[in-house]
């Protein structure tokens, strides 16, 4: 029953801390697209791929006292930091969760900011399209982010780097 919850906790535990709900969503989506075993279903949303299931699971983990969520307010923006607490680590000891090659992907993704991961996840969301169609989707759907051709190229290089980590 809690296998999906444990996978999310393992992701957070691997990096020690995830800063931002959006970043957490993008990390899980990208890992899932690169064949790490996550269960959440995603649809396209204002900030790229989004999972209501992931939101619910994180809320449940916080409410159960297994995951700590610290809210920081900077001006008009609230940022959330997630860490696995002692009760969460104890819970994970009884779960058989193995992220395998996902551990490397997760650590590498956590080094990037949420804006860049939003771009990477959007590129992956439209990976069935031609390169030009994907770029047009990014420029249209993400016009407020003002991504550049260079940033899209960097996102594609990053995806290739992550794929290398899975081999």
NUDREN-281649 format. One record per residue (C-alpha): x, y, z. Coordinates in steps of 0.2 Angstrom, whole numbers, plus 5000, padded with zeros to 4 digits. Layout:
BEGIN
X, Y, Z
...
//
This chain:
BEGIN
5000, 5000, 5000
5014, 5012, 5004
5026, 5007, 4991
5023, 5023, 4981
5025, 5033, 4996
5041, 5025, 5000
5048, 5028, 4983
5045, 5047, 4985
5053, 5047, 5002
5068, 5037, 4995
5070, 5051, 4982
5071, 5064, 4995
5082, 5054, 5006
5095, 5051, 4992
5098, 5070, 4990
5095, 5075, 5008
5083, 5089, 5004
5072, 5094, 4989
5068, 5113, 4988
5052, 5116, 4980
5036, 5107, 4975
5038, 5111, 4957
5056, 5104, 4958
5050, 5088, 4966
5037, 5085, 4953
5049, 5088, 4939
5062, 5076, 4947
5049, 5062, 4948
5043, 5065, 4931
5060, 5065, 4923
5065, 5050, 4932
5050, 5041, 4927
5052, 5045, 4909
5070, 5038, 4910
5063, 5022, 4917
5065, 5024, 4936
5050, 5014, 4944
5038, 5028, 4950
5020, 5025, 4949
5012, 5043, 4948
5003, 5048, 4932
5006, 5065, 4925
4997, 5077, 4914
5003, 5094, 4907
4999, 5109, 4918
5004, 5127, 4919
5022, 5123, 4925
5024, 5107, 4914
5021, 5089, 4919
5011, 5088, 4935
5004, 5074, 4946
4989, 5075, 4957
4994, 5058, 4964
5011, 5065, 4969
5004, 5080, 4978
4992, 5069, 4988
5006, 5057, 4992
5018, 5071, 4998
5003, 5078, 5009
5000, 5061, 5016
5018, 5058, 5020
5019, 5075, 5029
5003, 5072, 5038
5009, 5055, 5044
5025, 5063, 5051
5036, 5054, 5039
5042, 5069, 5028
5046, 5086, 5035
5040, 5101, 5025
5047, 5118, 5029
5039, 5133, 5021
5049, 5148, 5018
5042, 5165, 5012
5052, 5176, 5001
5042, 5191, 4997
5026, 5185, 4989
5034, 5168, 4985
5032, 5153, 4996
5045, 5139, 4994
5044, 5122, 5002
5059, 5111, 5008
5057, 5093, 5010
5067, 5081, 5021
5065, 5064, 5027
5064, 5064, 5046
5069, 5050, 5059
5052, 5042, 5058
5053, 5042, 5039
5070, 5034, 5040
5063, 5021, 5052
5048, 5018, 5040
5060, 5016, 5025
5070, 5002, 5034
5054, 4991, 5033
5051, 4995, 5014
5059, 4986, 5000
5063, 5001, 4989
5077, 5001, 4977
5079, 5016, 4965
5094, 5007, 4956
5101, 5018, 4943
5088, 5031, 4948
5099, 5036, 4962
5112, 5044, 4950
5099, 5053, 4940
5091, 5060, 4956
5107, 5066, 4963
5111, 5074, 4946
5094, 5082, 4944
5095, 5090, 4961
5110, 5100, 4956
5099, 5109, 4944
5086, 5123, 4947
5067, 5120, 4945
5066, 5132, 4930
5078, 5121, 4921
5070, 5105, 4926
5054, 5112, 4920
5061, 5114, 4903
5069, 5097, 4903
5052, 5089, 4909
5043, 5099, 4895
5055, 5093, 4882
5053, 5075, 4888
5034, 5077, 4888
5034, 5081, 4870
5048, 5069, 4865
5036, 5060, 4853
5036, 5076, 4842
5049, 5081, 4829
5062, 5093, 4836
5054, 5108, 4828
5037, 5104, 4834
5044, 5101, 4852
5053, 5118, 4851
5037, 5127, 4845
5027, 5119, 4860
5040, 5125, 4872
5040, 5142, 4865
5021, 5143, 4865
5017, 5135, 4881
5031, 5142, 4891
5032, 5159, 4883
5032, 5167, 4900
5048, 5158, 4904
5057, 5165, 4889
5067, 5150, 4886
5080, 5151, 4872
5086, 5140, 4858
5102, 5138, 4868
5093, 5132, 4884
5083, 5119, 4874
5100, 5113, 4867
5106, 5112, 4885
5091, 5103, 4890
5093, 5090, 4877
5111, 5088, 4882
5106, 5086, 4900
5093, 5072, 4895
5107, 5063, 4885
5119, 5065, 4901
5105, 5057, 4912
5102, 5043, 4899
5121, 5039, 4901
5119, 5038, 4919
5106, 5024, 4917
5118, 5013, 4907
//
